Amino acid sequence: MTRKRYVKLAMSRGIGRNQANEIADTVSVVGTYKELNKATAVYAYAKRIVDGIQSAGKALCKFVENLSNALVNAMDAIKELFSGIFNVMHKIHPRQRYRIAKKLGPDTYPVFFHRKPIYHCRNNC
């Protein structure tokens, strides 16, 4: 195989002309262009795998970013919804509010019946 043929085959595998010429200069280390061509085929295959992994990583990062934005928007919508419910609940008479909160479950009592904290004197005076 000639040098020119090797360079053309290397370029057909996605290696640039300058890089293919630099690799062709190392033929004295490997032996022949045919053996060098086999090594170049393995290199090109590995390069495609690495490029595929990199593009998959970029796609995954984009997906995670879009998911993060969607979750932030959903949390904002939920906060807005619950702030409206909270404001409406505080306008309702306490007895009616208690009946509604009781149906929602015992964990909701502190949310709808907020009391200011009581501060005690340290020396029990």
N, C-alpha and C positions, 0 to 999 in steps of 0.2 A: 504494500500500500504506500502511496506517495504522501508526501507532506501536505500537498494541496488537497488530496482526497480526505486525509485525516481532518484537516481544518474544516472542510465542508461538512463532514459527518458530525463533527463536534458542534458546529453551528446549527445543524438540523436538530440537535438535542437541546437547544436553548442556551448554549454557551456563546458568549460574545466573540467577535473576531479577534480582538486583541488578547483576550484570555486564552482562546484556542491556540493562537500563535505562541503565547508564553508556555502553554502546556506542551506544544510540539517541540519547543526547544529542549525539553527534558527527556527526549526520546533516548538519549544515550544512557540514562539511568535505567529505564525500563527494558530497553532492548530494541523492539520494533514498533512501528506505528500500529500494527495489528493488536499487539498486547496493550498498547497505550489506549487504543480505541475501546477495548473491553473495560479498562479501568475508567475511562470517560463515561461509558454507558452506566456503570454503577454510580459514579458521581452524579450524573444527570438524574438518575432515578432517585437518589437520596435527596437531591436538591428539590425535586418535585414534591417529595414527601414533606420536607421541611416547609416549603412554600404553602402546601396544603394545610399543614398544622397552623402556620401563622395566619392564614386567611380564616381558618376556623376559629382561632383565638380572637381575631378582630370581630368576627360575626358574633361570638359569644359575649364579648365586651359590649357591643352595640345592643344586643338583646337585654343584657343586665341593666344597661343604662335606661333603655326604654321601659323595662319593668319597674325600675326604681321611680322613674317619672310618673308612671301610671299609679303606683302605690302612694306616692306623695299626693297626687291629685285626688285619689280615692279617700285618703285620710282627711284632706281638706274638706271634701264634700261631707264626710261623716261628721266632722267637727261642726260644720255649719248646720247640719241636720239636728244634731243633739243640742247645740246651743239654742236653736229654736224651740225644741221640746222642753229644755230646761227653763227657758223664759216663760213659756206657756204654763208649765207646772207651777211656777211660783206665783202666778196670777190667780190660780185656783184656790179656793178656801182650804185651809189645812186639813179639815176632816175629809173632804172629798179627795184631796191629794194623798192622804194616808190610805184610803181605799184603793186608789190606783196603784200606789207604790207597793201595797201588800200583795196585789195580784202579780206584780212583776217579780217579786221575790225578796227575801230578807236582805240581800246585798245592796238593794237600791235605796234603803232608808237613809243612809248618810248623804247620798247624792241629793235627795229631794228635801231633806230636813236638816239643813246645815245649821249648826249652832256655833256661836262664837265660843272660843275656848275660855275656860274659867281659870283664872290665875289665883293661886293660894299664896298666902304669906309664908315665908320660910320658917319663921319662929312661932307659928301657930298662935298669933296674937288675936 
